[in-house]
Amino acid sequence: MSDFQPKYPDAKNLDPYKRVKYSQGLVLGVDEFNQEELYLLEKNRLHNRALHGYGTLCGIKVSAKEDEEISGRWKLIVAPGYALDPQGREIRVPEAQCADLIDWLNKDQNRQAIFEELGFDETSPGIVISPPANLSLCLVLCYDSCDTDFVPVPSGPCLTLDKTSVASRTADNFILRLELDTNSNCTDQIEEEKLKQLIELLKSIEISDAPGGLSLEDIPPLVRSILSDESPPVFSPPIGDMHMRSSEAEFFINTAMRIWVTEVRSQLIPSERNCSAGPVDEECIFLAKLNFAIEETEIGLRIVDDVTLDEENRPFLLQTRLLQEQILHCCAGASQGFTGSPPLGGIDETNLMHLTADETVEGQKTFTDPLAFDSDGRFIKRIMLPPTTGMPVNLASASNDFFRAGVPALKFSENGEAAFNITVPDDIEYSSPPRVRLVWGIKGAPITLNFNWLIRNRFAEPETMFGGFSSNAVTGTETDAQPGRVYVTEFVNLTDRANVNDVFGAIRVKLDTVNPNTAEIYLLHIEINYIANRLGRPVS
């Protein structure tokens, strides 16, 4: 027999922030395995609650349906789905769930709570709820677990079955619960509500270059005002007609987000805990509020009229893939060339008025850009090529980046090169060469820049090779260039003109030289202007 016996700490001493360190000769017992499991579970839950929040991820649709045969008998149906609770635990509802609202209303403990909520004494004889009284219930989803797969274990004599077997597995489970909406308590979701207040605060501050406006010192107390228990919160200083200047908006918003992360969010966790020492006390997810009227009958409580569902305050989480598409579409922009659908929020070209020859039209005319004409009175149109449509040719000196928060760009150092594909507009005037200019900026400290861009284009089939660069260049000097400011070069003519049979084309830009050669330039847009042979597409 060994002279050594394993000494296990009490379960209460398990620490979710420690993992077992294995070594030769280490005696492993139940607590070591429990410690390892607890560490891994808590790591995943901490990741969920800190980075993602909580709410419905997929499915779990709530609906109410009246029995087709029995009037006033309603069933509440919850579809299968997946969610994260406020403590970061995953909740899986594997199949549809159904509850009979009449059965729930007439359970003894629920009846008593309902009568107390409505101000009646249930024990009083002959009590009648008349006229029908309005009632609100909240449906919440909670995490649960249960022991399964019991197996026999060594034991002594004369013991019952529950003493001679133990669960060998723990299964994830869930609880769907109906609660009386007492003073809206069951819809209280502290972080969810405060997060929405932060966004409402930022949306309430207008971006304007009018005189006055907020200073940087005003932002921290504004965000801290969200911690107030008043609803809606009273912001200090008051919102009023506050505004922030466009040149400072990005910095102000970054400051607001920093105060939210470093000060406000950590104070939303009760019980004297913080975001590094345990989850919030909230355990369930609000799904829906049920509103209906009830009355007392000979057979108990029944529902009068319809059951309505209110899911306005239901938290939900969007998958990152969807957020990526939203960011790319809304923030990065889309090509404003002449192919495909208009970008979100743009103008539907089917509603544009077009004039050709001697045609005249009546009614409102809408144009996507201000009208511009050349010296001969011909209409000028433009193609905007955003950086998201460009492809770096040499990744060492040209790469995708962000100029400012939410503003995509192509970052160029000396010899950086990128290519853009374009479609030849069907209304281009072939006899006039298109013109091009570059929209750019810098990061870092103010600097005086000398730069030389080489530009080469080709209207042809996609497989046509470019060949060498010509002397077509955009050269300039910017004295005391400021970071975050946008600069625009002069227009230069493109070397290659489009022909009647050309459908596709491309343009290449190369930062040939820049002085100082350590500087990096951020390309924000390429603008191509061309002479059009008509105002819009031909009228059919």
C-alpha positions, 0 to 999 in steps of 0.5 A: 500500500502506498504511504501517500494519499491524494489530498483534494481541495474542497470544491469551493476552492476551485478557481476558474482562472487556474488550469492544471499543470501536469507533471510526472508523478502528479496524483490526479483526482476528481478536483483536478479534472473538475478544475480543468473543466471549469477553466475551459468552460469559463474561458469560453464564457468569458469570451462570449460575454466580454466580446459578443454580449448576449441575446438570440443568435439564431431562431427561437421565434415566439408566436401565439396561436388560439385554439381553433376549436376552443375560443379563448384558449391560447398556446405559446410556441417557441421555435428551435434555436440558439442563444447566449445568456448574460453569463456567456453560456450557450443555450440550445433549444433543439426542438419547438416548445409549446405552452398552454397559457390557460393552464399556466394562468390557472395553476395555484401559485400563478393564480395567487400571484395574478390576483395580488398583481391586480389587487384582488384577494383570491380567498374572497368569495364570489370574486369577479374580474369585471370588466376584464383586466389587462395582464402582461407576462414576460417570456424568458429563456434560461440556461440549465444543466442536468445529470445523465447516464448514471452508472454503478460505482463501488459501494458498501452493503445495504445501500439504495440505488441512488447511493450506488450509482452516479451520473457519468455525464452532464447535459446542457439544458434550458428553461423557458419561463413565464413571469408576471411583468411586475413594474417591467422588472422582467425586461430589465437588462442592464447592459443592453439598456445602457448600450442603447443609451450610449448609441442614442446619446451619440446619435443625438449630437449633430455633426456641424461646423457651426460656431460653438459646439462641444469640446473634448472635455464635455465628452467623458461626463456625457458618457458617464451620465449613462450610469444614472438610474433616471430613465431616460438619463439626464445628460450632463451637460444637457444635450440641447442643441449640442453639436461636434465639428466634423473635423473633431467627430472621429476623435470625440467618438473614439473618446466616448467609446474609450470612456464606455469601455474603461469606466462605464461598462465595468460599473454595470456589474452588480455585487461589487464585482467587475468585468475581470472577476465574474459574470453579472447576476442576470441569467436569463434572456428576455424573449417577448412580452405577452399582453392580453386581457383576462376574466374570471369564469366558472372554470377559472381564468380565461383570455379575452380577445387576442394575445399580442407579442412585444419583442422590441426590447429583445436582445439579439446578436448578428453574426460577424459575417453579416456585420462584415457585409454591412461594413463593406457595403455601407462604410467602404462604399461601392463602385459608382461606375455604370454597372450593377445596382445602385449602392444602398441609399443611392438613387434608382436609375430607373427613376432618372429623366433622360433627354436625347435630341429634341425630346422634352419632359415634364415633371421632376428631374433627378440627377445623381451628380450636379450638372457639369459641362465643358467649355463646348457645352458638353455634359461631363460625367464621372466614375468614382473608383473607391479603394475597395475595388483596387488590387495591390500589385506589389504587397510590399509597398501597396496594401489595403488599410484604413485612413480613418476609422471606417474610411478604407484606403489603399496605403502606398509607399514609394514604388507602390502600385495598384490596378482597378478594373472599370467598365466602358460607359456606353455614352462616352464621347470617343473623340475626347480622352477621359481625365483622371485625378487622385484623392489622397491623405496622410497619417502621422505628423504634418509633413511637406511632401513631393510626389509623382504618380504614374498613371496608365490605362487601357480600354480593351478586353480584360486579358490585354496586357498593359505594357510599360508606363508612359510619361503620363504623370500626376506631380505635385507638392503639398506644403505642411500636409496635415494628417486626416485631411483630404487632398485632391490632385489636378486632372490629367488626361488618360493616355488611352482612349476608348473605341467603339468596340471596347467594353472593359478597361483598367487603370493602374496607378503607381507612386513612382517617387515620394519625398521623403521616401519614408512617407506613406500616402493613403489613396481614398478615391480615383475620379475619372471624368469623361465627356458624355454624348447624352444626358443619360441612357437612351429613352426606349 
